[in-house]
Amino acid sequence: MADPPRRWICNDLLTFFMLLGTLCAPGKGQIRYSVREELDKGSFVGNISKDLGLEPRELAERGVRIISRGRSQLFSLNPRGGSLVTAGRIDREELCVQSAPCLVSFNILVENKMKIYGVEVEILDINDNFPRFRDEELKVKVNENAAAGTRLVLPFARDGDVGVNSLQGYKLSSNPHFSLDVKSGSDGQKHPELVLEQPLDREKESAHDLILTALDGGNPVLSSTVHITVTVLDANDNAPLFTQSEYRVSVPENTPVGTRLLTLTATDADEGINAKLTFSFRNEEDKISETFQLDSNLGEISTIQSLDYEESRFYLMEVVAQDGGALLASAKVLVTVQDVNDNAPEVILTSLTSSVSEDCLPGTIIALFSVHDADSGENGEISCSIPKNLPFKLEKSVDNYYHLLTTRALDREETSDYNITVTVVDRGTPPLSTENHISLKVADINDNPPTFSRPFYSTSISENNPRGVSIFSVYAYDADSGDNAQVTYSLAENTFQEVPVSSYVSINSDTGVLYALQSFDYEHLRDLQLLVTAKDSGTPPLSSNVSLSLFVLDQNDNIPEILYPTIPTDGSTGVELAPRSAEPGYLVTKVVAVDKDSGQNAWLSYRLIKASEPGLFSIGLHTGEVCTARALLDRDVLKQSLVVAVQDHGQPPLSATVTLTIAVGDSIPDVLTDLGNHNTPAEPQDSDLTLYLVVSVAVVSCVFLGFVTVLLALRLRHWHTSRLLQTSTGRFADMPASHFVGMDGVQAYLQTYSHEISLTTDSKKSHLIFPQPNYADRLISEESCEKSEPLLIPDNIHTYKEEPGAAQVSFLFH
């Protein structure tokens, strides 16, 4: 054994060369390091930031992390120093058993670039394991007649280390009868054998005690011993013999537990107890004894545990056949496990974007994932696919990593979210597959303006509406979502008749309901053209317009307005003349009226509601023309009074009345003369009335004598005035009888003449009445006089009303 100073120097040199190995230049696409096993947690492995071309501080900023599959994390990143360090103590023997070299592979992901780098770290062995025999004591039997050179196979030691630190040789304690020979097997294992150097004599020495020492090549050298007791047996000169020195069998990994794999055959030429063979495993590992069972009598090997190709691809064991005389023979058994397709592929998501904007460019990375199949050969060959009708594709990255990319622009209004099924299938028989679902939401952008349900709108409202009443509702749909779909409504700033439309109507910005801000009047405003704007709340906002026609509907809120005859302003009464020679149907005058309403509300009809001589005149229902209904008779009174009603057809109907005064005569002087000289014949029914009047006059004649004298004087003055008018008849000869007579020179006279005059011949009394005619406001004329109405009208037509201030005075003449 080397002295301590020398050992420390050797250890320091070994550490130096191990650290020097971490500086190995990385291969193409691969970064390589090496590190000793059993180092403390946080021990330096390599400068990963330098090999990635990054600064140490960029490791955290770029989301650099280690990703590995199927084992605990052995390494970690030191973001402060930018180095790769151990995550804990690493035991090479636990990690790689006796595989050399021991390589640990993993990947480093640069998150912001979604880029993968392969890293491979070699775990360097140190001499931390002693060579170990399975048993501390071993008993060996040998015949006393065994010839010199007879070999006895001894158990070999196992060393978990590799290379120079592994088992290097054996050493046997001194004994004159035995020596040690070491052979190397096909598997590289060193097998010690005990060689008989001199014949044995059981009677002199029946047992021999030996010490076998196993040594490795580490520094310092580690060793272990086994105590061997050699028992000398009586002569048995034939050893067992296997039919094969090595047995091989291949079985599928899904072989049921308890299946017999093979039967070993051995023979012994001896007889009796020396020929009875027993079979056993020798130097078997724990895994062998836990997986297989050997029948000691029949030599049958069967399974006692399920086989797993992924755990162990083959099993190598040694079987010994020993007879009753302690002679034995050994044979190798190699059980090869065949892979079956019993592992479905697996998908491991490494990085995933759960949401992507609908305006993302083609080729945007959605996810990064890896696929793996634990089987081998075709059973481990896998293919990865997604449905073809989706706007995505798969792109292979390093190792078994794939990128999920977009192939075209996305439209959230067409598809708002995707459930992407990634299917991984192996090539086994039957093939196994795995599906992994990736959910992706498409984030909205404001790419759709609000859309109205119609290209234009029209509605109506009746006039005289109350203020604030709801008129109409418009609706615009926005295919976007969230704030991009929140629509507000407004009216364009237009004017109508130099007045902003906003003074007529308003709109609710949230609901799109229009309200009237004032009461509409059809006679002043018949329609209103509006422009409604719908704008969303996106950035930037989008909007659209639609035209709205608002029509005001007429109501019957205006009574007919009579244009002719007009209402005199000086209190005089107009008179129409009807010649006594007029034939039936003669046009006397025409009532003209209008109605400010429209349609049926302005459709006027004319009716006589009162006449002093029923049946003498008629009026056109739709024209307002007043015509004679029959020929004029001498008994007809000189002054005729007609009350005409003009009514519209609204609901409810409105009407106006006008009083017409018609004088019967060919000319005004003739009318005045007839009025003074003509006495109307008394009616038979007037006799009683005359009697009462005579009695009344007789009683009061004395009382009113003076008053009658004054009245007679006035009468004489009136007669004198009429004579003056007769001299001026020539001036009125050419005036049509139907025209209104109201010139300043004769207006007072005509007004006086237009009063009612009733004369009774039997009593010699004259009755003179001064009524004030009644006028209405409005009138319409439409049809001819030929269509006449009877002079008597129903009671439901309202009668004319006398105006306040109208007076009636009666004159009695004897």
Secondary structure, DSSP 8 states (H G I E B T S, - for coil): ---HHHHHHHHHHHHHHHHHHTT----TTEEEEEEETT--TT-EEE-HHHHTT--TTHHHHTTEEEE-SSS---EEEETTTTEEEESS---HHHHHTT-SSEEEEEEEEETTTTEEEEEEEEEE--S----B-S-SEEEEEEETT--TT-EEE----B-S--GGGSEEEEEE---SSEEEEEEE-TTS-EEEEEEE-S---TTT-SEEEEEEEEEE-SSS--EEEEEEEEEEES------EES-SEEEEEEETT--TT-EEEE--EE-SS-GGGG--EEEEES--HHHHHHEEE-TTT-EEEESS---TTT-SEEEEEEEEE-TTS-EEEEEEEEEEE--S----EEEEEEE-SEEETT--TT-EEEEEEEE-SS-GGGG-EEEE--TTSSEEEEE-STTEEEEEE-S---TTT-SEEEEEEEEEE-SSS--EEEEEEEEEEE--S----EESSSEEEEEEETT--TT-EEEE--EE-SS-GGGG--EEEE---EETTEEGGGTEEE-TTT-EEEESS---TTT--EEEEEEEEE--SSS--EEEEEEEEEEE--S----EEEES---SSS----EEE-TT--TT-EEEE-EEE-SS-GGGG--EEEEEEESSTTSEEE-TTT-EEEESS---TTS-SEEEEEEEEE--SSS--EEEEEEEEEESSSHHHHHHHHHH------TTHHHHHHHHHHHHHHHTTTTHHHHHHHHHHHHHHHHHHHHHHHTGGGGTTS-TTS----TTTHHHHHHHTSEEEEETTTTEEEEE-------SB----S-TTS---S---TTS------TT---------
